[in-house]
Amino acid sequence: MKEKFNDLPGSVTRETLNAIADCESGGDPKIVSSDGLYHGKYQFHPDTWESIGGKGLPSEAPEAEQDYRAALLYERSGPGQWPVCGQ
């Protein structure tokens, strides 16, 4: 059964997530940082991605899954996960 990622967990709003994504990556779910360490719309490190249930590379995951997992991370650890863009 395929997971559904349309409903965001926790209380973070799509508006907040969109602001973080716009700052981190210009909202591009396929982007990879120039040093290859950060992936996707929210510039996840692969270890962080795995810690919130992601498989493979974040930049290869569907955008809806990236949104869902960013909301999980936000709820778990707050906006400090994005030290510049989360403020």
N, C-alpha and C positions, 0 to 999 in steps of 0.2 A: 504494500500500500504506500502510495506516495504521500509525503508530508504536505500539509497545507500551511502556507505562510502568509495568508492574507490578513489575518487578525494579529495585531501586535500584542505581545505580552507586556504586562506591567502598565505603568501610567505615562510613559513617555509618548509625546504626540508625534505625529508624522511631520508636523511643522518643525519641531526641534530636530528630528532626524534629518529632514531635508536640508536644514541650515548647516548641520555638521557635514553632511555629504557634499554640499555645494562648496564648502570651505576646503574639505580634505581632497576632493578629486574632481571638482566641477560637476559632480553627480554622475560620473562615468563608472558604471559597474565593472567594466572590463580593464580598467587602467591598472598598471603596475608601476611602482615607484622606480626612479632611475637606478637605484641601487638594488632593485629586485626584492627588497625585504617586505614591502607593504603592498597589499593587493585589494582591488575592488573599490567600490563606492565609498567605503568608510576607512580605507587604507588599513585593513586588518593585517597583523603579523600572523603567519600561518599557525603559530603556537596558540595565539589568542583565539583564532578561529576554531581550532580543534577543542579548546577549553570550553567553548559554548556549543559544542555539538556539531560543528561543521566538518565536512569531509572534503579532502582534496584542497585545491586552492580557492580562496574566496573570489578571485577574479574570474573563475570558471563557473561559479554558482549563479543560479538565477537571481535577478535583482530582488525579487520578493523575498528570497531566502536571506540575502544580505541585509535587507531592512529588518526582517524578523530577528536575525542574530545580533544586529546592532542594538535592537531594543532589549534583548536579553542581556547583553553586555552593559548597557546603560543602567538597567535595573539592578544588576549585580554590583557594579563598580562605580556608577555615576559618570558624570561628564568628564571627569579627570582622565578617562581613557583617551580622550582627545585633548591634550593639554592646551593647544592653541584654539582649535575649532569648537571645542565643547564649552567654552566659557561664554 
